[in-house]
Amino acid sequence: MIHAQVAIIRGDGIGIDVTDATLAVIDAARARVGGFDLEYREILAGAGYYADNGIDIEPGGETAAGECDAIFLGAIGLPAIRHTDGTEISPHLRLRDIYGLYAGVRPVRAYPNAPQRLADPRAADIDLVILRESTEGLFYSAAVHGRSEVIDDREVRDTLRITRATTEKLHRFGFELARKRRARGHRGLLTCVDKANVFTSMAFFRQIFDEIRAEFPDVETGYNYVDAQALDFIRRPWDFDVLVTENMFGDILSDLAGGLVGGMGMAACAEIGDTTGLFQPAHGSAPDIMDQDLANPLAAILSGALMLDYLAEKTACDALARAASAIESAVERGFAANRIRPREFGGDMGTRAVTNEVITQLREA
């Protein structure tokens, strides 16, 4: 029996609702598959915690999170609670930095009976992954790190940082991910998305991509400038498989791509480093709908499946991988049978109903 410890940061707004949903689904998958046990370690953090305590995470919370095998986060941030400079409360960005969670994995997949924003019938086949570097790029200067250069009240300079050490790891992760997807029947194409024609930093990013490419001669590769990639996500998103890019570019492109397959309620996310991983839905805290049974929990539930898959590799436990696959299949079957109908998509099912249906699909399989 494999035992793993998971740090749970529910955070703010619907982060609490979707975390509860995810843990219920994970527990149902664990009951069905067996072979592993998870211990949940609660850590208090977020804007609400900041408002009450003057700090954004409980004392020792950052260390406690890193001591666990993985971290699950619901959502953080409340529009009315900000730092004096106007920036949001964001301890999760600091966790990325502390634990070097460089590989931001953002799956984008079309499900049957879910909204498709493109009229082309090929949009039903969208199934790609955006690999967003999550510790450097322009987010190196995110306000939570205090690295911006503020010149009186006249000017602010933010630094975009690309290092060889992190970028080599990112590109190797991308090539290995492309190989895995090809083995599962996908195309296995890895596209480098940058702005190498304008920025020296981006030319460096592409240079390192080309260097690592030599280690993976079996992987098909491509290139796209970020502005052209945004256009191609509208013209031909079905032609892409895995895309690797800088932090800010990945942040923007993943939201755009998520909109093609329904919205942010389907946007799962994994942020993986050398020793731990953080898993969260990519949407915000939406405090206006918290506790109203309105939130779509699927982004969080699918992030939970990503976490189980990560723990499977980390612990060499096949049962964890089967539980992850069971959750993903339950969501797929639920949509295909039109038994998952989130309110976000104009359906009649709130947070609890969607969660219960995923659990039903798990039990009926």
N, C-alpha and C positions, 0 to 999 in steps of 0.2 A: 504494500500500500504506500503510494507516494503521498507525502504531506508537503504542502506549500503554503506560505503565508502571503496574504495580499493586503496591502495598505488600502483602506477605503477613505476617500475624501469626497464626501457628498457635495460640499460647496454650497452654492446659492440657488435660489429659484427652483426651476424644474430639475436642476441637478439632483436634488433630493428624490424627486419622483422617479426619474429615469434610473437612478442608482438602485432604488428599491426594486424596480422592475427587472433590472439586469441580474441582481443577486437571486431573485426568485427563479429566473430562467436557468441560471448557472446551477443552482441547487437541484432543479428538476433534471437537468442533463446529467449531473453527477449521480443522482439517484438511479437514472436509467442505465448509465454506462458502468458505474462503479470503478474501482481500481485506483482512486485518488481521493484525497481529502484536502479541503481548503480551510484555512483559518483566517478570519477577517480581523484586521487591526484598524480600528476607527481613528482617524486623525482629523481634528477640527481645523478648518481653514476657509478663507473666502472673505468677501466684502462684509457679510453680516458679522463674521467673527471680528473683523477689523473694527467695525463700528462699535462693538461691545468691549473690545479689549485693547485697541490701539495697535495691534500687530495683526498681520495677515495669515499667520499659521501658529498653531499652539506651540509653546516652548518645547524644543526638542523634536518638533514634527518633521522637519526636513531630514534629520538623522534617522528617525524612526521609519520614514518612508523608504529610505535607501537600504535599510536593514531587511526589508521584505523582499520576496522573490519577484513581485510585480506591484504596480500601483494602479488603482482604478479611481478615476476622478469623474464626478458628475458634470458639473459646470461651475465656473467661478465668475463673479462680477455682478454688481447691481448698479444701474445707471445713476442713481442718486448718491452713491457712496464712492468718492474718489479721493485721490491724494490732492494736496493743495495746488499742485501744478496742473490738475485736470485729468491726469492719467488714471487708468483703471487699476483696481486691486488685482494683482496677477502673480501670486506666489508660484503658480504652476510654471511660469516662464523661468523662474529661478531654479525650480527643480530640474528643468531641462538642462540648464547651465551647469548646475552642481554635479549632476550624474551623467553629463555628456550624452544626452539622448538625441543623437545626431540624425537618426533615420526616422523621419516622419512618414509613415505609411498611410496613404489615403485611398482606400478602394472606392471605385466608382462603378456601380453595376445597375443595369436596368432590370426591373422585376416585372413579370406579367401583371397586368391590371393596375400597375402603378402609373402615375402620370408620365407621359413622354412629351417633352416640350418641342421636339423636332418632328415635323410631318413625315420625313423620310422613313419608310418602314425599317430601314437598317438600324434605326435608333433603338429598336428592341434588342439589338445584339451588343449594345455598349457594355463593355466589361474591361476596365483598365485600372491601373494603379498609378497614382502620382506619388513619387518618392521625393519628399520635401526635406532638405537639410534643415534641422530644427534648432541649431545652437549658434550658428554664425550668420552670414549674410547681413542684411540690413537689420535683422532682429538682434544682432550683436549690440546695437545701441538702444534696444528697448528701454523704456524709462525705468523698469524695475532693476536694471543693472547699474544705473547711474553713470553711463559712459558717454553721454552726449556732452559736447562742448557748448556751453551757453556763454555768449559774449554779451554781457550786460543785458539790455532789453532790445538789442539791435539784431542779433543773429544767433542761430542755433545750427550746429553742424553734427550730423549723425554719420558714423563710420560704417561702411559695408566691409565686412571682414571675410576673407576666404583664406583658409590655411591648408597647406598640403596634407598635414596629418589627418584632419577631419575629412577632407574631400576625397582622399584615397579610400578611406573606410566607407564613405557614402557610395562611391562608384562601385566598389567591390560588392557592397550590399545589393546595389541595383543589378549588377550582372548576375549575381547568384539568384536573385529574385526572378529575373527573366528566365533563367534556366529552370527553376522550379515550376514556373507557370507553363513553360513549353512542355515539361514532363506531364503536366495536368491537361494538356490539350489546347493550350493557348498558343498564340503566335510566337511569343518569346522575344518580341522586338523591344529593344531598349533605346529610347530617344533622349538625347541630351538637349535640354531646353535652357537657353541662356540668352545673353545679349553681347556675345563675343565680338560683334562688329563695332561696338561703341565703348565698352568698358574693359580696361586692362584686367580687372578682377575676374570678369566673365571669360575673357580669353584664357586666363590661368585655369579657371574651372574646366573649360573645354580641353585645354592641353592635358590636364590630369586625366580626364575621361579617355583621351586617346592613348595615354600611357597604359592605363589599366585595361583598355580594350585588348591590348596585345596578349594579356593573360587569359582572355576568353575568346579565342578565335571562332568558337562554335556559336556565339551569340550574335544575332542580327542587330545592327545598330542604325540609328538615324540621328538627325540634328534638326533643330528648329529654333528660331529666335522667338522670344517669349511673346511678342506682339503677333507674330504669325501663328503661334500655337493657340492663342486666344481665338483667332479667326478660325483655325482648323477644328477647334472644339465645337464650333457651330456648323462648319461645312462637312466635316468627315471624322467625327470622334471615334467611329467604329474601326478606323484604321490603326489605332494606337493600342499599345498593350501596357508597357511600363515606361514612365517618363521620370527622369531625374532632373532636379532643378534646385536653384537657390531658395533660401528661406522665404523671402517676401514674395517672389514669383510663385512659389508653391502654395503659399497662403491664398493668393488671389485665384490662381488657376483651379485649385481644388474646390473653392466655392462655386466658381463658374461651372465646372464639370458636375458638381453635385446638383446644381439646378437643372441639368439635363435629364436627370433620372428621378426627379420628384421634388427634391429640396433638401435642406439641411437636416431634416428629420431622418434621413437615410445615411448621413455622412459619418461613417465610423472612422476611427483614427487610432493608430498605434505610434508611439514614439519610443524608439529602441536604441539603447546604448550597449556598451560592452558588458555591463554587469546587471542592469535592470531595464525594465520597460514600463512606460506609463501609457494607460489606455483610457480614452475618453471619447464621447461624441464630439464632433467638431462644431456643433451648434452652441449658441450662447445660453444664458440662464433663463431668459424669457420670464422674468418675475411676474409679468402681467397675467400669466396663465398658470402659475404654480398652484398646487393643491386644488385644481379645478377639474382634474381628470381629462385634460385636453391635450397634453404633450404626447408627441409621437415618440415612444421609447425605443424604436428600432435601431437608431444610430448607436445608442448606448448598448443595446443587446448585442448588436453585431460587433461592437468594440469589445464586449466581453468575450465573444467567440475568438476574436484576434488574440486576446489575452490568454485564453486557454491554449491556443495553438502555439503561442510563444512559450508558455510554461511547458508544453509538451517537448519542444526542442531543448529547453533549458534542463529538464529533468530526465530526458529520454524516456518519457512515459507515453505509450501509445494510447492509453485510456483518455488522457487529456486531449489528444488530437482527435479521437473519435467523438468526444463530447463537443469539441469545437465544430466539427463537421455536422454533427447532429443538429446543433442550433442553426447553422447556416441553411441546412436542408429544410428545417422546420419553417423558417421564414420563406424560403422559396416555395414550398408546397402550400403554405397559407395564402400567399399571393396568387399562385396559379389556380387555386380553388376558389378564389375571391372570398376567402374567409378572414383575410386581414384587410381591413378597410379603415385606415387611420383618418381621424377628423382633419388632419393636416391636408389630406388629399380630397377633402369634400365627402369623406365617408361618415359612417355612423358609429365608429368605435373610438373610445377614449383610451387613455393610458392603460387602465386596468384590463379593459376588454382585449386590447391588442396583446398585452402580456399573457393573459389567460389563454388566448388562442395559440400563441407560440408554444406554451406549455402543453396544451392539448395536442398539438401537432407532434411534439416530442414523444408524448405518451402513446399516441396512436401509431407511430411509425413501426 
